[in-house]
Amino acid sequence: MILGTASNVGKSTIVAAICRCASKRGLSVAPFKSQNMSLNSYVTKEGAEIGIAQAIQAFAAKTEPLAEMNPVLLKPKGDRTSQVVLLGKPYKDVKISDYYKETDYLLGIAEESYKSLEKKFHNIVVEGAGGAAEINLYDRDIANILLAKKLKLPIIIVGDIESGGIFAQIIGTYELLPPDVKEKVCGFLINKFRGDPQLFKDGIRIIEEKTGLPVIGVLPFTKISLPSEDSLSIKDKQTLDLPVKIAVIRLSRISNFSDFEILEKYASVKYIDPNEKTDDFDCIIIPGTKNTIEDLLELREAGFDEKIKAARQKRIPIIGICGGYQMLGKEIKDEGFESGKDNTSEGFGLLDIKTTFDAYSKTTVQVKRNANPVGPILSLVGEVDGYEIHMGRTDTNDIKEAFFGDGAVSDDGLVIGTYMHGLFKNKNMTNALLKHLYSQKNLSFTGILDEDSDYEAAYNSLSEHFENNVDIDKIMTFFDNNI
């Protein structure tokens, strides 16, 4: 079990690394996170929605993602309310105060899910959530303390030295754990170290002397291309200085922004607030959102409707994904299932479509589609795959589909809407868009590299980096090597 001293210390990446290391040694292994809070999600082959981090970890373990790997997914909607996705399906919208009333029930679901995975894979790497030493939450912490008490697994505590205060992080977290959890701690990992690790020898000695436990490794800071887990990662993104500039609108409830991370390597992709200027961008993308109508209203208040119409007049490509696709239409009608009240909102009107939220149910499905060869972008694409995660149904009238069976596209092919997440992980789609954008500047684009659309190389690099800097033999002793 990997527990952290705080959020964003690298727990998800470390779990992925351990999964790949174990898989390389021929072990059957799977990841598990009882409760995740994220608007970046993934759809399994069975149509279950889970946090994208657990999907990444499953692929690192060389297995298919399953609903049991993340039985409880919280998707914040604002106003202290989250949608609870339980075993991959929408359960209910709850206020945080009411959510804790279901602790025992949700902990039971988590324990059953873990046991189900254990029967299938034998070896499980469990990821905690946030900081493990939130002592005010110990009686309801199903992601860390209560789960640790149930599972009684060996525990490694991870701290982030880059953020400072590593001794308070590591030693403080360890000392604050309940005695029956504390006794399961086997060691510590120091993550995101910059500089010469040899200079931290005294630091290691101090931690080991004060805790009586080993520092299993010090991991140097590295950049390995894996999808981001949550909105905290947006602030860490760096915009490259490249001739083609793409604006991704940073919606208040932005979801699945990891859709665009391959584009970030080949264009100057900037996540902009709705009130920022869009004049200098060569393409505008409206991403997915947990609440289409509220984010649409915020865009209007910021005057974004005029900006997008001006971009359209300049023949700037405009792409809407999921909720962004719904916003590009003429109308969005909510019968009380998205915002909790009946209302109708005017969309941006760039596509002749109308969306209706008339049920609490959600479409969650993996898809494979062919692009409709309309205009300079889609005509270069061909077949793509991805996944849909959305509420609402969209009436496309007689408008051309962007992909056969999904979406819509303007007659000139420069306004594209689709429900398909993961679209730009397809080399052909990314190449088609970038070739068009570069050509508009009289520049050529040679295409993205294979390794940038295939995470296998990244998983292997991650495991090598991990093995070179930790006591991997110590970690492997925690597994059932006879299976």
C-alpha distance (Angstrom), angle and dihedral (degrees) to the residues before:
residue distance angle dihedral
M1 . . .
I2 3.80 . .
L3 3.81 113.5 .
G4 3.79 124.3 -178.0
T5 3.76 135.4 -145.1
A6 3.83 89.1 -135.4
S7 3.78 142.8 -18.8
N8 3.80 118.0 -64.1
V9 3.81 95.9 24.1
G10 3.81 91.3 125.1
K11 3.81 104.0 -94.4
S12 3.81 93.9 139.7
T13 3.79 93.6 51.2
I14 3.79 92.7 45.9
V15 3.80 91.2 51.8
A16 3.82 89.0 51.0
A17 3.81 89.9 49.6
I18 3.81 93.2 50.4
C19 3.81 90.9 47.0
R20 3.81 91.6 53.7
C21 3.83 92.4 44.5
A22 3.80 90.7 52.2
S23 3.79 92.9 44.8
K24 3.81 91.1 51.5
R25 3.80 87.5 56.6
G26 3.77 90.8 56.1
L27 3.81 96.6 -103.4
S28 3.78 123.9 143.5
V29 3.82 103.6 -124.1
A30 3.80 140.2 163.0
P31 3.83 137.1 -177.4
F32 3.80 125.4 -120.3
K33 3.80 134.4 -170.0
S34 3.78 114.3 172.8
Q35 3.80 95.9 -159.0
N36 3.77 128.3 16.6
M37 3.79 130.3 177.7
S38 3.78 110.8 -155.8
L39 3.79 142.6 124.5
N40 3.80 89.7 -150.4
S41 3.78 105.0 87.6
Y42 3.79 141.6 160.8
V43 3.81 135.4 -147.0
T44 3.80 119.3 -130.2
K45 3.80 124.1 -142.2
E46 3.80 88.0 -98.0
G47 3.82 90.8 55.7
A48 3.83 97.2 -105.0
E49 3.80 120.3 143.9
I50 3.82 116.7 -134.1
G51 3.79 136.4 160.2
I52 3.78 112.2 -74.6
A53 3.81 90.2 -127.0
Q54 3.80 91.5 65.1
A55 3.81 90.4 48.6
I56 3.81 89.7 52.7
Q57 3.79 90.7 48.4
A58 3.81 91.1 49.0
F59 3.79 91.2 53.1
A60 3.81 88.6 48.1
A61 3.81 86.9 54.5
K62 3.82 88.3 50.1
T63 3.77 93.9 -118.0
E64 3.80 137.2 108.5
P65 3.82 119.0 -92.7
L66 3.81 114.5 -106.5
A67 3.80 133.2 -166.0
E68 3.82 90.5 -117.9
M69 3.82 90.2 63.7
N70 3.83 89.0 71.8
P71 3.80 108.1 16.0
V72 3.82 95.5 170.5
L73 3.82 119.5 44.4
L74 3.80 119.7 175.6
K75 3.81 116.4 -157.9
P76 3.83 110.7 -168.8
K77 3.81 115.2 -134.5
G78 3.82 99.4 177.6
D79 3.81 132.0 -103.4
R80 3.83 89.5 72.8
T81 3.79 89.5 -64.6
S82 3.79 128.0 125.1
Q83 3.75 134.5 -177.9
V84 3.80 109.9 -121.8
V85 3.80 113.5 -141.5
L86 3.79 107.7 -163.4
L87 3.80 119.1 -164.2
G88 3.79 89.0 -19.0
K89 3.82 99.1 -49.2
P90 3.83 132.5 93.6
Y91 3.81 109.0 -93.8
K92 3.81 106.0 173.2
D93 3.80 145.1 -53.7
V94 3.80 111.1 -100.9
K95 3.78 140.2 -179.8
I96 3.79 111.1 -122.4
S97 3.82 90.5 -115.0
D98 3.81 90.3 57.1
Y99 3.79 93.3 42.4
Y100 3.79 92.3 67.2
K101 3.81 89.7 56.8
E102 3.81 86.9 71.2
T103 3.81 96.0 53.5
D104 3.80 96.3 116.7
Y105 3.80 93.7 46.5
L106 3.81 94.2 47.5
L107 3.80 92.8 44.3
G108 3.80 88.0 54.1
I109 3.80 90.9 52.0
A110 3.81 89.9 49.0
E111 3.81 93.0 49.8
E112 3.81 92.0 48.7
S113 3.80 90.4 49.1
Y114 3.79 91.8 50.9
K115 3.81 91.6 50.2
S116 3.80 90.6 48.9
L117 3.81 90.5 53.6
E118 3.78 91.7 44.8
K119 3.80 90.8 56.9
K120 3.82 90.8 51.1
F121 3.80 100.8 40.2
H122 3.85 106.9 15.9
N123 3.82 91.3 -152.5
I124 3.81 119.1 69.7
V125 3.81 129.4 179.2
V126 3.80 108.0 -154.4
E127 3.80 122.0 -155.4
G128 3.78 121.1 -154.9
A129 3.79 123.5 -149.1
G130 3.80 129.1 -115.5
G131 3.78 115.4 -34.4
A132 3.79 117.5 -12.4
A133 3.81 95.7 -147.9
E134 3.81 99.7 65.3
I135 3.79 90.9 134.6
N136 3.82 94.0 -176.5
L137 3.81 88.7 62.5
Y138 3.79 101.0 45.2
D139 3.81 93.3 109.6
R140 3.83 92.3 56.1
D141 3.81 105.3 25.8
I142 3.81 102.2 122.3
A143 3.80 92.1 166.9
N144 3.80 98.2 56.5
I145 3.80 125.5 1.4
L146 3.81 103.9 25.4
L147 3.79 90.7 42.6
A148 3.81 92.2 48.0
K149 3.80 89.4 52.2
K150 3.81 90.4 52.0
L151 3.80 99.0 43.8
K152 3.82 99.9 35.8
L153 3.81 92.3 -156.2
P154 3.82 127.9 161.5
I155 3.83 107.6 -88.7
I156 3.80 131.3 -144.7
I157 3.81 117.5 -168.8
V158 3.82 117.3 -146.0
G159 3.81 124.1 -156.0
D160 3.81 131.5 -174.6
I161 3.80 110.9 -130.7
E162 3.82 92.6 -175.4
S163 3.81 91.2 68.4
G164 3.82 91.8 54.0
G165 3.79 133.7 -123.6
I166 3.80 94.3 74.9
F167 3.82 94.1 161.6
A168 3.79 92.6 52.4
Q169 3.80 89.0 44.6
I170 3.79 97.2 51.2
I171 3.79 103.5 30.9
G172 3.80 94.0 36.0
T173 3.81 93.3 51.2
Y174 3.80 91.8 46.7
E175 3.80 94.7 48.9
L176 3.82 93.7 46.9
L177 3.80 95.7 54.5
P178 3.81 117.5 107.0
P179 3.84 110.3 -97.5
D180 3.82 95.2 -109.8
V181 3.81 90.6 52.1
K182 3.80 95.0 39.9
E183 3.81 91.0 56.6
K184 3.83 90.0 60.5
V185 3.84 93.6 58.0
C186 3.81 109.6 112.2
G187 3.78 101.5 177.3
F188 3.78 150.0 -44.2
L189 3.80 139.3 -92.7
I190 3.81 122.2 -152.0
N191 3.79 109.7 -151.4
K192 3.83 135.7 -165.3
F193 3.81 97.1 22.5
R194 3.80 115.3 175.5
G195 3.77 120.6 -159.5
D196 3.80 130.8 12.6
P197 3.85 111.3 -14.9
Q198 3.80 88.4 -153.5
L199 3.80 87.1 72.0
F200 3.81 89.0 64.8
K201 3.81 95.5 59.5
D202 3.81 91.9 108.1
G203 3.79 89.4 48.8
I204 3.78 90.8 54.9
R205 3.80 90.6 48.2
I206 3.82 91.9 51.5
I207 3.81 93.5 49.7
E208 3.79 92.2 47.5
E209 3.81 93.2 46.9
K210 3.80 93.9 49.3
T211 3.81 96.1 44.6
G212 3.80 103.3 28.4
L213 3.81 88.1 -133.2
P214 3.82 131.8 107.2
V215 3.77 128.8 -104.8
I216 3.80 97.3 -128.2
G217 3.79 94.3 -162.7
V218 3.79 149.7 -18.8
L219 3.79 111.1 -135.3
P220 3.81 116.7 -154.6
F221 3.78 117.2 -136.0
T222 3.79 110.6 -92.1
K223 3.77 139.1 169.5
I224 3.79 112.3 -130.2
S225 3.79 118.2 165.9
L226 3.79 107.6 -115.7
P227 3.81 123.4 138.7
S228 3.80 116.6 -89.9
E229 3.79 117.8 -107.8
D230 3.79 106.3 -147.8
S231 3.78 146.7 -3.4
L232 3.83 91.7 -81.0
S233 3.80 85.9 75.6
I234 3.81 94.3 62.5
K235 3.80 92.1 72.6
D236 3.81 89.4 55.2
K237 3.79 94.4 54.8
Q238 3.78 118.0 113.5
T239 3.79 120.7 -150.8
L240 3.80 113.0 -135.9
D241 3.79 120.3 -135.2
L242 3.82 99.1 -116.7
P243 3.82 131.4 143.6
V244 3.81 96.3 -114.3
K245 3.79 114.0 69.4
I246 3.82 123.0 -161.0
A247 3.80 124.2 -173.4
V248 3.80 118.5 -150.9
I249 3.78 108.6 -168.6
R250 3.78 110.0 -125.5
L251 3.78 100.8 -137.6
S252 3.80 118.5 -165.0
R253 3.81 89.9 -117.9
I254 3.80 97.6 33.0
S255 3.80 114.8 169.1
N256 3.80 134.4 -169.3
F257 3.80 94.3 8.3
S258 3.80 85.7 158.1
D259 3.83 83.3 82.7
F260 3.81 88.7 86.1
E261 3.80 103.9 44.2
I262 3.80 95.6 105.9
L263 3.80 89.9 52.1
E264 3.82 87.8 54.6
K265 3.81 90.0 67.6
Y266 3.80 95.7 56.1
A267 3.80 104.8 31.7
S268 3.77 137.9 37.5
V269 3.81 95.9 -98.1
K270 3.79 114.9 -174.7
Y271 3.80 126.8 -176.7
I272 3.79 101.9 -141.3
D273 3.78 133.2 -171.1
P274 3.83 114.5 -116.6
N275 3.81 92.0 -110.1
E276 3.82 93.6 56.9
K277 3.80 121.9 100.6
T278 3.79 118.3 -94.1
D279 3.82 97.8 -173.0
D280 3.81 96.4 106.3
F281 3.81 98.5 48.8
D282 3.79 125.2 104.3
C283 3.81 94.7 -155.7
I284 3.81 135.6 18.0
I285 3.81 123.2 -150.6
I286 3.80 123.9 -168.9
P287 3.82 105.1 -160.7
G288 3.78 132.7 -156.1
T289 3.79 122.2 -69.1
K290 3.79 137.2 -165.7
N291 3.82 90.0 -133.2
T292 3.79 114.8 30.7
I293 3.79 98.1 -177.0
E294 3.81 98.2 48.1
D295 3.80 92.2 46.7
L296 3.82 89.9 46.6
L297 3.81 90.4 54.2
E298 3.81 90.7 48.9
L299 3.80 90.1 51.5
R300 3.79 90.3 52.1
E301 3.81 92.1 48.9
A302 3.82 88.1 53.6
G303 3.82 91.0 52.4
F304 3.78 92.2 -113.5
D305 3.81 92.7 139.8
E306 3.81 89.9 68.5
K307 3.79 91.6 46.5
I308 3.78 93.6 52.5
K309 3.81 92.1 47.1
A310 3.81 89.6 51.5
A311 3.80 89.8 50.8
R312 3.79 89.7 50.6
Q313 3.79 91.5 53.1
K314 3.82 88.8 52.9
R315 3.84 89.5 52.1
I316 3.80 92.1 -116.6
P317 3.82 109.9 162.5
I318 3.80 111.4 -107.7
I319 3.81 119.8 -164.9
G320 3.79 126.8 -172.6
I321 3.81 121.7 -165.8
C322 3.82 119.9 -161.5
G323 3.83 105.3 -48.8
G324 3.80 87.9 17.3
Y325 3.80 88.4 55.8
Q326 3.81 90.4 51.9
M327 3.83 90.4 51.5
L328 3.82 91.8 54.8
G329 3.81 89.8 64.5
K330 3.78 131.2 86.4
E331 3.78 99.3 -106.4
I332 3.80 143.7 10.2
K333 3.79 116.9 -161.2
D334 3.80 119.9 -166.5
E335 3.79 117.3 -165.4
G336 3.79 90.1 -167.5
F337 3.80 99.0 -76.3
E338 3.81 100.9 104.8
S339 3.81 106.6 29.5
G340 3.80 97.2 19.6
K341 3.79 94.8 -113.1
D342 3.79 138.2 70.2
N343 3.79 113.8 -98.2
T344 3.78 142.4 136.5
S345 3.80 122.0 -139.7
E346 3.76 129.3 -166.3
G347 3.80 113.4 -122.0
F348 3.79 126.8 -148.9
G349 3.81 90.8 -87.2
L350 3.80 97.7 -136.5
L351 3.80 91.9 124.9
D352 3.81 126.8 41.1
I353 3.79 95.5 -122.7
K354 3.81 137.2 114.8
T355 3.80 127.1 -154.2
T356 3.80 126.6 -155.1
F357 3.80 128.0 -166.5
D358 3.80 100.7 -154.9
A359 3.82 102.6 146.3
Y360 3.81 139.4 36.1
S361 3.78 89.9 -128.8
K362 3.78 120.7 108.5
T363 3.80 132.8 -144.4
T364 3.81 109.1 -126.8
V365 3.78 114.4 168.6
Q366 3.79 141.9 133.2
V367 3.80 112.1 -121.6
K368 3.78 141.8 -169.0
R369 3.80 116.7 -162.8
N370 3.79 143.4 165.6
A371 3.78 119.9 -122.2
N372 3.78 117.3 -117.4
P373 3.84 102.3 -120.5
V374 3.81 96.0 -125.1
G375 3.80 119.3 142.7
P376 3.79 132.4 -16.4
I377 3.82 97.7 -51.0
L378 3.81 109.7 39.8
S379 3.80 91.8 40.5
L380 3.82 87.8 69.5
V381 3.81 97.6 48.0
G382 3.80 116.7 72.9
E383 3.82 117.6 172.9
V384 3.80 122.8 8.3
D385 3.78 136.2 170.2
G386 3.78 135.0 -151.4
Y387 3.77 140.9 124.3
E388 3.79 138.8 -90.7
I389 3.82 125.6 -134.5
H390 3.78 112.4 170.0
M391 3.73 148.8 122.0
G392 3.79 119.6 -137.5
R393 3.79 134.7 46.2
T394 3.79 123.5 -111.0
D395 3.81 125.9 -143.6
T396 3.81 107.3 -151.5
N397 3.83 95.9 -173.6
D398 3.81 107.9 -161.5
I399 3.81 97.0 -33.2
K400 3.80 118.4 127.3
E401 3.79 116.3 -95.4
A402 3.81 116.1 -118.3
F403 3.79 90.2 -145.7
F404 3.77 121.5 15.0
G405 3.80 103.2 -93.7
D406 3.80 96.0 13.8
G407 3.76 144.9 59.1
A408 3.76 134.5 -6.8
V409 3.79 137.7 -97.7
S410 3.79 134.0 -162.6
D411 3.80 119.3 -115.4
D412 3.80 92.1 -102.6
G413 3.81 91.6 47.9
L414 3.81 94.4 -124.1
V415 3.81 98.3 109.8
I416 3.79 110.6 60.7
G417 3.79 127.1 178.1
T418 3.80 126.2 -177.5
Y419 3.79 141.6 159.4
M420 3.80 90.1 -141.7
H421 3.80 116.9 117.8
G422 3.79 116.2 -165.2
L423 3.81 90.2 36.5
F424 3.81 94.9 135.1
K425 3.78 92.4 50.0
N426 3.81 83.6 76.6
K427 3.81 108.4 91.2
N428 3.78 92.9 -147.0
M429 3.81 93.8 54.6
T430 3.79 93.9 45.7
N431 3.79 92.1 45.8
A432 3.82 91.4 48.7
L433 3.80 93.6 53.0
L434 3.81 95.2 43.2
K435 3.81 93.6 45.3
H436 3.79 89.6 54.9
L437 3.81 94.3 45.8
Y438 3.81 93.4 47.2
S439 3.80 91.8 46.0
Q440 3.81 90.0 56.4
K441 3.80 86.5 63.3
N442 3.80 92.1 45.9
L443 3.78 89.8 -108.6
S444 3.80 129.2 126.9
F445 3.79 124.9 -127.9
T446 3.78 117.2 -154.2
G447 3.81 96.8 -163.7
I448 3.79 138.9 -100.8
L449 3.79 121.3 -67.6
D450 3.79 120.0 -103.1
E451 3.80 93.1 -120.5
D452 3.80 91.1 57.4
S453 3.80 91.8 62.3
D454 3.81 95.7 39.2
Y455 3.79 118.3 63.6
E456 3.81 95.0 -164.5
A457 3.79 91.1 92.2
A458 3.79 90.2 48.9
Y459 3.81 92.4 51.4
N460 3.80 90.8 51.1
S461 3.82 92.7 46.9
L462 3.79 89.3 49.3
S463 3.80 93.1 51.5
E464 3.81 92.0 47.3
H465 3.81 90.8 49.9
F466 3.80 89.5 49.2
E467 3.80 95.4 47.3
N468 3.81 91.8 48.7
N469 3.79 92.9 56.2
V470 3.81 108.1 34.0
D471 3.78 137.7 54.7
I472 3.80 92.7 -99.9
D473 3.80 92.8 174.6
K474 3.80 89.3 59.6
I475 3.81 91.6 52.0
M476 3.79 92.7 46.8
T477 3.81 90.6 57.3
F478 3.81 87.4 70.6
F479 3.81 91.4 65.6
D480 3.79 131.4 81.7
N481 3.78 97.9 -108.9
N482 3.80 92.2 -179.0
I483 3.80 92.7 70.3
